[in-house]
């Protein structure tokens, strides 16, 4: 097995879970329970493993997916934000602008 996965088994499983389920709401308490690890240890280990907080990692994955959807569908920005796991359009717009330097409407082709 890959030493990275051996050293960070539960954290790598968590990262893969977030990649697969980025569109679902995720509370830190629920994730810690699911992966049988304390919330503080999980958050610390995840940042050590990925260089990002869980929230930052999830937001990045969600925005990456939103960019693809914006460029390839005619869905409304609200619908895309919701499909990507954001439950609030203004929060989506703020996170999107912070991560990309653009508004979602600027990513339409």
For each residue, the residues with C-beta under 8 A, 3 or more apart:
1: 5 6
2: 5 6
3: 6 7
4: 7 8 12
5: 1 2 8 9 12
6: 1 2 3 9
7: 3 4
8: 4 5 11 12 45 49
9: 5 6 12 13
10: 13 14 35 36 37 42 45
11: 8 14 15 42 45 46 49
12: 4 5 8 9 15 16 49
13: 9 10 16 17 35
14: 10 11 17 18 31 35 42 46 54
15: 11 12 18 19 46 49 50 57
16: 12 13 19 20
17: 13 14 20 21 31 34 35
18: 14 15 21 22 26 54 57 58 61
19: 15 16 22 61
20: 16 17
21: 17 18 24 26
22: 18 19 58 61 62 65 84 85
23: 62 65 83 84 85
24: 21 85
25: 85 87
26: 18 21 30 31 54 58 85
27: 30 31
28: 31 32 39 42 43 54
29: 32 33 39
30: 26 27 33 34
31: 14 17 26 27 28 34 35 42 54
32: 28 29 35 37 38 39 42
33: 29 30 36
34: 17 30 31
35: 10 13 14 17 31 32 42
36: 10 33
37: 10 32 41 42 45
38: 32 41 42
39: 28 29 32 42 43
40: 43 44
41: 37 38 44 45
42: 10 11 14 28 31 32 35 37 38 39 45 46 54
43: 28 39 40 46 47 53 54
44: 40 41 47 48
45: 8 10 11 37 41 42 48 49
46: 11 14 15 42 43 49 50 52 53 54 57
47: 43 44 50 51 52 53
48: 44 45
49: 8 11 12 15 45 46
50: 15 46 47 57
51: 47
52: 46 47 56 57 60
53: 43 46 47 56 57
54: 14 18 26 28 31 42 43 46 57 58
55: 58 59
56: 52 53 59 60
57: 15 18 46 50 52 53 54 60 61
58: 18 22 26 54 55 61 62 85
59: 55 56 62 63 95 99
60: 52 56 57 63 64 99
61: 18 19 22 57 58 64 65
62: 22 23 58 59 65 66 84 85 86 95
63: 59 60 66 67 84 95 96 99 100
64: 60 61 67 68
65: 22 23 61 62 68 69 84
66: 62 63 69 70 80 81 84 92 96 104 107
67: 63 64 70 71 100 107
68: 64 65 71 72
69: 65 66 72 73 75 80 83 84
70: 66 67 73 77 80 104 107 108
71: 67 68 107 108 109
72: 68 69 109
73: 69 70 80
74:
75: 69 79 80 83
76: 79 80
77: 70 80 81 89 92 104 105
78: 81 82 89
79: 75 76 82 83
80: 66 69 70 73 75 76 77 83 84 104
81: 66 77 78 84 86 89 92 93 104
82: 78 79 86 87
83: 23 69 75 79 80
84: 22 23 62 63 65 66 69 80 81 92
85: 22 23 24 25 26 58 62
86: 62 81 82 89 91 92 95
87: 25 82 91
88: 91 92
89: 77 78 81 86 92 93
90: 93 94
91: 86 87 88 94 95
92: 66 77 81 84 86 88 89 95 96 104
93: 81 89 90 96 97 103 104
94: 90 91 97 98
95: 59 62 63 86 91 92 98 99
96: 63 66 92 93 99 100 102 103 104
97: 93 94 100 101 102 103
98: 94 95
99: 59 60 63 95 96
100: 63 67 96 97 107
101: 97
102: 96 97 106 107
103: 93 96 97 106
104: 66 70 77 80 81 92 93 96 107 108
105: 77 108
106: 102 103
107: 66 67 70 71 100 102 104
108: 70 71 104 105
109: 71 72
